Amino acid sequence: MAPYHTRQKIRQTYSWIGRPLLDRKLHHRTYTEICVKIEGCSTPVHIQVGQFVLIEGDDDENPYVAKLIELFEDDFELHSKKRARVQWFVRFSEVPAHKQRLLGRKPDAQEIFWYDYPACDSNISAETIIGPVQVVALAPDEVIPVDLKNEKIFFVKLSWNEKKFRPLSPELFAELEKLQESSPKCQKSVEAMTKNIESPAWTTTEQVVKRIESSHSASKSRQTPTHPVVPTARKRLELGSLTFPHLSCLLGLGFPRTPHTKISQPTSQASLDSSGRTKRKVNFSETTSQTKRSHLYRSEMSSPALKTPEKTGKVQPFCAKDVKKASPKCCMILRTRVPALKTTQINEERTLTPVKGGQRPSVPSVVLKPENIKKREAKEPETQNQATATSHRIRRRSSLLTLNRIRQQLRVLENNKSDQEEEEFLPTAEVSDSSSEEEEASTPALSRRNTRCISRNLRPFLKPSIQTPSKTPKKMAKSRTPRCATPQIRSRNLTTPEPASMLEEARLRLHVSAVPESLPCREQEFQDIYSFVESKLFDRTGGCMYISGVPGTGKTATVHEVIRCLQQAAQANDVPPFQYIEVNGMKLTEPHQVYVQILQKLTGQKATANHAAKLLAKRFCASASPQETTVLLVDELDLLWTHKQDVMYNLFDWPTHKEAQLVVLTIANTMDLPERIMMNRVSSRLGLTRMSFQPYTHSQLQQILGSRLKHLKAFEDDAIQLVARKVAALSGDARRCLDICRRATEICEFSHQKPDSPGLVTVAHLMEAIDEMFSSSYITAIKNSSVLEQGFLRAILAEFHRSGLEEATLQQIYSQHVALCMMEGLPYPTMSETMAVCSRLGSCRLLLVEPSRNDLLLRVRLNVSQDDVLYALKEE
Amino acid sequence: MLLINHALKELMDIEVVSENILQVHLNGLLQINDKIALKEITRQLSLENVVGDKVFGSFAENLSFLLEALKKGDRTSSCPVIFILDEFDLFAHHKNQTLLYNLFDISQSAQTPVAVIGLTCRLDILELLEKRVKSRFSHRQIHLMNSFGFPQYVKIFKEQLLLPEEFSDKHFAEKWNENVQCLSEDRSVREVLQRHFNISKNLRSLHTLLMLALTRVTVSHPFLTAADLMEANQLCSMDSKANIVHGLSVLEICLIIAMKHLNDIYEEEPFNFQMVYNEFQKFVQRKAHSVYNFEKPVVMKAFEHLQQLELIKPLERTSANSQREYQLMKLLLDNTQIMNALQKYPNCPTDVRQWATSSLSWL
């Protein structure tokens, strides 16, 4: 811990106070109070669970603010066994700079925000605690009291969940209010507290109250070493709050968890993590650390605050301590629950009837004063609006998680008065969640998926605290790996011009990238693939399909269209939801990389090819847990060929497993690929579901062009027919067809520039474009070559004619050349010149020549037909 | 390349465009595989995983990174990128043509707007592309041919030599330009140019010719003359092998003549040292007056010297145990070359010359 004591050069010693409560499952001994002795100061500072504390951060002047939730000793930690769990508060300066404007007003210097972000690592070393501090909860519209401004007190008005600012939930608010009353000044007696708690309540809150009571009494009496209720509940909450250290700890993996090691972890993870997530994380940490550094003046204000308690070192009466001990615990339970409840409320209020929406907020919290209720009610619509405005997907998801957990808890705990409302709205929440599943944006989805995997399979390489901007002080400092930012091409400052003329518009529409609304002429194929995938989705089985066809026949486009339709259908709940992954053999450096890509797209993890293969095999073959179907599109399959064919084997083997629920669609060019390059065991797994895309016929091409140029009279009908027929005769490649048309529009535009009447693209224009694309350049090249080069070609022809072979050595050709020149009375060239000529013709591939080190003996062949050469030479 | 550079320069002169275009220049001779090419692209695009001049990550990571980067954008938002691939044909030899496929694929799909320009001298480049790569290629080809005639060639010659208006010494520039004008009308100069034009329309060879001529310009010889050009032309069209032959000794010349005769007799069949030596012996014994009858090792030495000059070439690679006398060789000189060289050979003994011209060597 030495490096972090820079601020106070004084040595601090930490010691537990009171008997430990043993938590067997967690191998923890929990405490309720810690004593901080500062060297040179006679009175030690006592900090209890539930108090607000300052925690060392990387900015010495601006320590973090948090509320102590739990104190415990953890033997698995290497460096500091004294641990603490906290609920973080964020200062305004810690909010990422680009999100600060979301607040919409200027924050008060002393204002902090409840950090409502379950993913944040709340487990810290107890020795980073600097001292107690006072935090006052205020209603959002309350003005920060002027009289308190001088005192070093923080004010909480809003909560911050990485997305937006929201008012504190009523329960939370009440509890904070209560704390503020009870803990720092110990004005209220125990009786008053309990009385307060036992005040009439309603549904959920009532249960909570009971729990508060029970835990309160239990801790007060301190008779049982293992608390019957709290530890289990706590454990669940821990799972819910996604603190990995604890999970790993639970399973005995025992990662070193001191702040020191935590620094290194994120950096090492950077390579393992999905790039998206690391990027996000680092982005965050960068911004926060920057902002922290910049806000130095505020630190001066806050630093005295933490020093005063230390100096005075209030020793509080024992009875008061008891109260405090009790109350924080309840609070802790309450707190973790409250944000979750609140978010669901907001969401459900949208979906449920207005009556319910009205009911919900009227649920009074235990210690809420009447004026607060009013305020909160006023608040409610506002929060609703916010909820609808921003993306609710992620919140919905997290809320569901916590909601479920709460429900379990409630059942387990005691109350049989199960919350009816909760029961009612849960199904809707689930539905909305599942539909949001596949449309989720990459980053949040990734993190969520990860957590799921971990809790299920315990992927060993995903170390604790990958989750986002953890607030453990040390973390912020580093983890600046170079490749963390979002890869993105610089954006343009110039807006794209709107298509000015009809021809430009046509050209835009004819570009291959312009996705048409429907794919004409592929209805049958579309239907086949659609029904194939759909049936697999409904049956919850796996299957393979092989799609072949020459390039440019719309294979990939059709599959994409199918997937798009299915995704829409899944959203509308017509088909079961599924996950879609696409890999392209051409976009891999090596066949085995396909595993890495699939794994990354599936779970967001990064692994080596071998490891990824193992993980995927485990996922598809072993995991019995029901999951949604995965649709995998493998484009350019033939490039996944390896000598052992293990990649293809695996791809086709996974769907055969019952649990996998994997549908594999493969695309390649050759129809007989399975027979030609695959081993029997591979091709048999591929099955017989084949489909081949025939090259487009001229009428189909015509239809395609017609559909793209709908309502756009840029082409003559004859012209379209011409190009369709030409292309159909050559290859049936739709891309070619579009390219020709685009070129023709350009030619048309160019030719019409002078008369200033951009007319239709005519047959002549198209002919010109076709000629340009398909005509061989050899003849023009020969025509434009120099006299000597032409002479040399002539000599080659003569030599071929003489020997009757299609190949001659340079020496033979040279003597022919010399003879020819003599015949025509021309000065014949020297050998060196002839060599130069030969290599020049060879470089543009009119000739095929051996490497020139063979000198005179190098063999020469024509790369063009002799007739073409003769034709080109005769022209003159 | 010149044309591309010119076009790009003109494009970049428009300020709006230059601010909105990213350029990536690749050369097939430098980026010999996709891995290096990817790194170079990332570097030139100065994406975020570049620190200094180094690009981090493995090949696969780089590929996916770059693809993701290029995929992100769309037509309206991201900056267009121009890829210029010099020696394009060499990129087609990369494994699977991954780079080309991906570049073409991006250019054909609604991702970051990308223009790929390939430069190559090969006319058959399309045949090198794999079918799916070819399908994604737009088939837009521009062939740059030297389609100009001789008058234009002379014009180019003049333009190359003329001094610009803003030349510091106005007086000299005037005189020089006058001289160039005269030269272009001079008959012998035109002859030289015509000859050069016949050999190659390539402007680079014209540059070499002019450079050779211009090196003769000094303070005392301030203006280019027709003679300079003629001399330069001679230098250009010089046969390198004939030059080598000029430097050979009489014995070596004799050996070459013997080989030539052997070639005539056996119709280009390969020969070995012993055959050449026998032929040489015949000549010395019957006809030679001036040539001393050298001992065999001396002749062997001369033979080896010819081999070192690569005027003769062994058919197979020399192995240690094979006898050097019997190793089969081929002559890398054409008859006409030999005869031309002999005529210019200084102090060539008449009997040797006679022997060379006689069709029947033993007479």
Interface residues (C-beta under 8 A of the other chain):
Chain A: S275 P482 R483 C484 A485 T486 P487 Q488 I489 R490 S491 R492 N493 L494 T495 T496 H511 V512 S513 A514 V515 V550 P551 G552 M586 K587 L588 T589 E590 Q593 V596 Q597 E636 L639 N669 D733 R735 R736 D739 R743 E772 M773 S777 Y778 T780 A781 K783 N784 S785 S786 V787 L788 E789 Q811 Y814 S815 V818 P827 Y828 P829 T830 M831 S832 E833 A836 V837 R840 S843 C844 R845 L846 D855 L856 L857 N863
Chain B: V16 E19 N20 L22 D34 K35 L45 L47 E48 N49 V50 V51 F56 G57 F59 A60 L63 S64 F65 L66 L67 E68 A69 L70 K72 G73 R75 T76 S77 S78 C79 P80 V81 N96 T98 Y101 N102 D105 Q108 S109 A110 Q111 T112 C121 R122 L123 D124 K131 R132 K134 S135 R136 S138 H139 R140 Q141 H143 M145 N146 S147 R195 F197 N198 I199 S200 K201 N202 S237 M238 D239 S240 K241 A242 E268 E310 K313 K330 L332 L333 D334 N335 T336 Q337
